[in-house]
Amino acid sequence: MDLRELSLTRPEAARHPWEQTRAKAIEFLLRRHLGEKAKGSAILDLGCGDGFLVSQLADRLESVQAVAVDSALDPNVQARLQPLLSPRLRLFPSLEAAEQQRLTPASIVLLLDVLEHCEDDTAPLTALLRSPVVAPGATFLITVPAFQSLFSAHDTFLGHYRRYRLDQLADCVQGVGLRVVKKSY
């Protein structure tokens, strides 16, 4: 859940079926493409929202450590969310704050509906590739909303700059040196 929507609901409420299904789909993709390497990996979720998805992954993949970063994770929000999340998960308000800790470098990096929030969508990718909290050769799983023609008032409310076609996203990630393994709508 985007933290802009947090005040609209109770974080402890039953999760929407879309959120539950999305967590299972992301887990499926990681297991499918990483096999046993997905199990026991360190995970970094940049733009984690309320941390629900990465918390689920931390438990299901028996993550060594999961790190969740979101600029909206102020101390009050962290205090409200942390008791509801996996004990394997640590919350940070910025990548810089996470970098100040002694963390296991993440071999799995999640950017789930993040890049559309960035005016320069290559900036977070470049920062992650240089960050000590990301292991060399880490696997990135990136999702973005599709098709600019579907851009709506809800996108504006959520702070989106754009939606993507697959070739646009591929150009973006390849432009910073990442290799596209799989892409689909």
C-alpha positions, 0 to 999 in steps of 0.5 A: 500500500502506498503510504499516501493511502495509509490514513484512509485505512487501518494498517492492521485491517485485513489485506485487500485480495489484490495485495495478497495476490501481488505478494504471492506473484512476486514470491512466485517470480523470485522463486521461478527466476532465482530458484533456491537462491531466493531462499535465505537471500537478503532483500531490499525493498526501495519504496516499500509503502507500508512494508506488507509485501516485503514482510511477507517475502521475508517470512516466506523466503526465510530471508536472512534480512529484509530492509524496507526503505520509504521516504514516508517512513517517519518515526511515527509511521514506523512505530505504527507499522513495525509491530505488524511486520516480520521480525526479519524486516528493518524499516528506514526512511532513506537509503542513506539511513540504511547505508549507515547500518551494518547490513547484509548486502541485498542480493534481491532488490525490489522496485515495485511501483517506484520509478514512476514516482521519480522525475528522473527514473534512472536516479534511484537505479544509479544510487542502488547500483552504487550502494553498499546495501546492494550486493554486486550482481543483485537481481532487481525485480521492477514493476511499473504501471503500464500505458501512459494512455491510462494515466489518471487523476489517481496517478496524479494523487499518488505522485506519478510522473508517467506510466511505461511501455515495456521498451521504455522500462527496458531502455531505462534499466539498460541505460544504467547498466542492468541486464533485462532477463524477462519482461512482460505486461 
